[in-house]
Amino acid sequence: MKFEVIIDIDEIAYINSLDEKSKRIIKSHLKSLENDPFPGKGGDKELLNLRESARIYRLHIAHAFTAFYEIEGKTVFVNEVLTIAQAHKKYNRL
């Protein structure tokens, strides 16, 4: 089952502002969410308990970035892409 991945417009701008290698790596990891956005083996995806009303997932990207996303039906909404340091600061080292 394929999922549609929708990336927030601000996050697209952020990704496009990065160097070519970082862009390529991030886009590749986000594209992999089309096939399986749910946590499982491999440990790079995790369900977080940030808000009771929403199921927020985290995707670790190459020990440098973290993407936060939600899944609704067959659609994955990527809400944020942050460096690891930014993610730890914002979410208190989740």
C-alpha positions as CSV (number, residue, x, y, z in Angstrom):
1,M,0.0,0.0,0.0
2,K,1.4,3.4,-1.1
3,F,1.1,6.5,1.1
4,E,1.0,10.0,-0.3
5,V,3.7,12.2,1.4
6,I,2.8,15.9,1.8
7,I,5.5,18.2,3.0
8,D,4.7,21.5,4.6
9,I,5.7,24.4,2.3
10,D,8.0,26.0,4.9
11,E,9.8,22.7,5.3
12,I,10.2,22.4,1.6
13,A,11.9,25.8,1.6
14,Y,14.1,24.8,4.5
15,I,15.2,21.5,2.8
16,N,15.9,23.3,-0.5
17,S,18.1,25.8,1.4
18,L,20.5,23.0,2.5
19,D,23.5,21.7,0.7
20,E,23.0,19.2,-2.0
21,K,24.1,16.1,0.0
22,S,21.7,17.0,2.9
23,K,18.8,17.6,0.4
24,R,19.4,14.3,-1.3
25,I,19.5,12.4,2.0
26,I,16.4,14.1,3.5
27,K,14.4,13.7,0.3
28,S,15.3,10.0,0.1
29,H,14.3,9.3,3.7
30,L,11.0,11.3,3.3
31,K,10.3,9.4,0.1
32,S,10.7,6.1,2.0
33,L,7.6,7.0,4.1
34,E,5.5,6.3,0.9
35,N,6.1,2.6,1.5
36,D,6.0,2.4,5.3
37,P,5.5,5.4,7.6
38,F,4.9,3.3,10.7
39,P,7.5,2.4,13.4
40,G,8.9,-1.1,13.2
41,K,12.3,-2.8,12.8
42,G,15.2,-0.6,12.1
43,G,14.5,2.0,14.8
44,D,14.5,5.1,12.7
45,K,10.7,5.8,13.2
46,E,9.0,6.3,16.5
47,L,5.5,7.3,17.7
48,L,5.7,10.2,20.2
49,N,3.3,11.1,23.0
50,L,3.3,14.9,22.6
51,R,-0.4,15.6,22.4
52,E,-3.4,13.4,23.4
53,S,-5.4,14.4,20.3
54,A,-2.7,13.7,17.7
55,R,-0.3,10.8,16.9
56,I,3.0,12.5,16.0
57,Y,5.8,10.4,14.5
58,R,9.5,11.1,14.4
59,L,11.9,9.9,11.7
60,H,15.6,10.1,12.3
61,I,17.5,11.0,9.2
62,A,21.2,10.2,8.9
63,H,22.2,11.2,12.5
64,A,21.8,14.9,11.5
65,F,18.1,15.6,11.0
66,T,14.7,14.7,12.4
67,A,11.4,14.9,10.7
68,F,8.1,15.0,12.5
69,Y,4.9,13.8,10.8
70,E,1.3,12.6,11.2
71,I,-0.5,9.9,9.3
72,E,-4.2,10.3,8.3
73,G,-5.5,7.4,6.3
74,K,-3.2,6.9,3.3
75,T,-1.6,10.4,3.7
76,V,1.6,11.3,5.6
77,F,1.9,15.0,6.5
78,V,5.5,16.1,7.2
79,N,5.1,19.0,9.6
80,E,8.7,19.7,10.6
81,V,12.3,18.9,9.6
82,L,14.9,20.0,12.2
83,T,18.5,19.3,12.9
84,I,19.0,16.9,15.8
85,A,20.1,19.8,18.0
86,Q,17.0,21.8,17.2
87,A,14.7,18.9,17.8
88,H,16.3,18.1,21.2
89,K,16.0,21.8,22.2
90,K,12.4,22.1,21.0
91,Y,11.1,18.8,22.3
92,N,13.3,18.5,25.4
93,R,15.4,15.6,24.2
94,L,12.6,13.3,23.2
